[in-house]
Amino acid sequence: MEKPTIILATSNGVGMGHLARASAIALALKEYANPIIVSMAGGIAEIPEFMGIRCEYIPGRDRMWMSREKWDEYLRDRLLALVDETGARVMSFDGVVPYPGVIAAKVSHPKLALVWVRRGLWQKKPQRFVLGLQSQMMDYIVEPGDFARAYDFGPTAERKDARLTSSVSLFQKDTALSRDEARKVLGLDLNRPAVLVQLGTGDSDVNEKMTAALSGLLGWKDLQVILTKQPLDKDGKSLAPAGLDIRVVRHFPLARVLHAFDASVCATGYNGVHELLPAQVPTVFVSNIRGTDDQEARAQWCHDMGFALRANQADLGDVTATVKKLQDADVRARLSKKCAELPDPTGGAEIAKILYELAVREEPIRPSWLRYNQLRIQEHINRGMRHVAYMGLRRLALLYRFINPHIVVQVTRQEPPIWGSQNTAKELHPLIKGEQRFEHLITGASGAYIKRRKEIAEAAYGEKIEVINTKKQ
């Protein structure tokens, strides 16, 4: 039997959570399916080279390459074109707010099963008001397990429309490198202590938390401080106090080399918690309160249950004092030992199996809850109801974006886009972050697909497009 193709789409969220989950699922799928990852997150540049999986970058709405209305259609048409090119029967979407373009792709391609990978622990923010309608438009909903689920009191906590799995993580005991192996890969001294710091930079309060956390590491003898990006503010000024040996390391996936570290300081995102704790790395969590993820609830659970230390993100003095506790070897030993009690994060394999079973069915599965069946009956009676439901969802999504606008990352120069099927981080990073529009193609794209993509680009940009600089590999 030919392997089915499954598309895993993710939004451009805060951090790497969406993309990391999709990557973990894709790795599990490789054995019996052809996974393809599409994402608006710049981190997708790291994926194809590491995993040997075809990927496509889709520029997010925040790039300001086209109007909001055109972007919705652009996303829909990009996804539909990829479905037609690959023959995919299933598409999953990992993100808090399924874009109108994602829903429209499903409506336009009724034989495509749409699965929402919907993380729990939501804060009570405006997007909860469209949750019911979004859920009804899905064929299947999966909730990746969360160690802290007992502290979930958000809008998804009481819903019965999702299948709960174990937690999803790129950290797996059988693929993680040993301490010395990981340190050699990262170029670290084998005999000096090392701490991983994964906190964001940007706004002044976020920068202050980075400085406070690094200050808590002062005085740790012979310490190597490892960061994933330079600790600089927007003006290029260092956020690190003098006296630390700081090294910036880029490695994907970090989950594979976590045994290199004696301790870590991290935001309390889904990704960080479900990689660091199963790897038994003693950790201080400093929550990021932006976005939908209830990081404070997750941090409190980790602290209350004894798996990690929670720093009060609103108190810089407490951040420094809590991080300083990691210098105590007994504290580190206690945290590491406690983390050994956590269950293995096997959700990636569980979700992969769900997606595969959907892909090999004769017809896409439909959810069984009553309201969606009512919607389906109404659709058969009046096809216009699809349009009504889609337009209602779209208006609600636009209202949410009015209340919580996208952060404008960059306005690109209006020049002909660069086309290519690059699949290494070295090639992709400058193109994704660059000033010129970039149209990324999966490797091995057919002539018909390239032609269709040209039509989509012309409709989105409102100008004649030439497919130039196409790199086939």
Secondary structure, DSSP 8 states (H G I E B T S, - for coil): ----EEEEEE---SSSHHHHHHHHHHHHHTTTSEEEEEESSGGGGGHHHHH--EEEE---GGG-SS-HHHHHHHHHHHHHHHHHHHT-SEEEEESSS--HHHHHHHHH-TTSEEEEE--S-B-S-GGGGGHHHHHHT-SEEEEEE-TTGGG--STTTT--SSEEEEE--S--TTT---HHHHHHHHT--SSS-EEEEE---SSHHHHHHHHHHHHTTTT-TT-EEEESS--B-TTS-B-S-TT-EEEE---S-GGGGGGG-SEEEE---HHHHHHHTTTT--EEEE---SSSB-HHHHHHHHHHTTSSEEE-TT-HHHHHHHHHGGG-HHHHHHHHHHHTTS----HHHHHHHHHHHHHTSSS------HHHHHHHHHHHH-THHHHHHHHHHHHHHHHHHHHS--------EEEEEEEE---SHHHHHHHHHSSEEEEE--TT--HHHHHHHHHHHHHHHTS-----S----
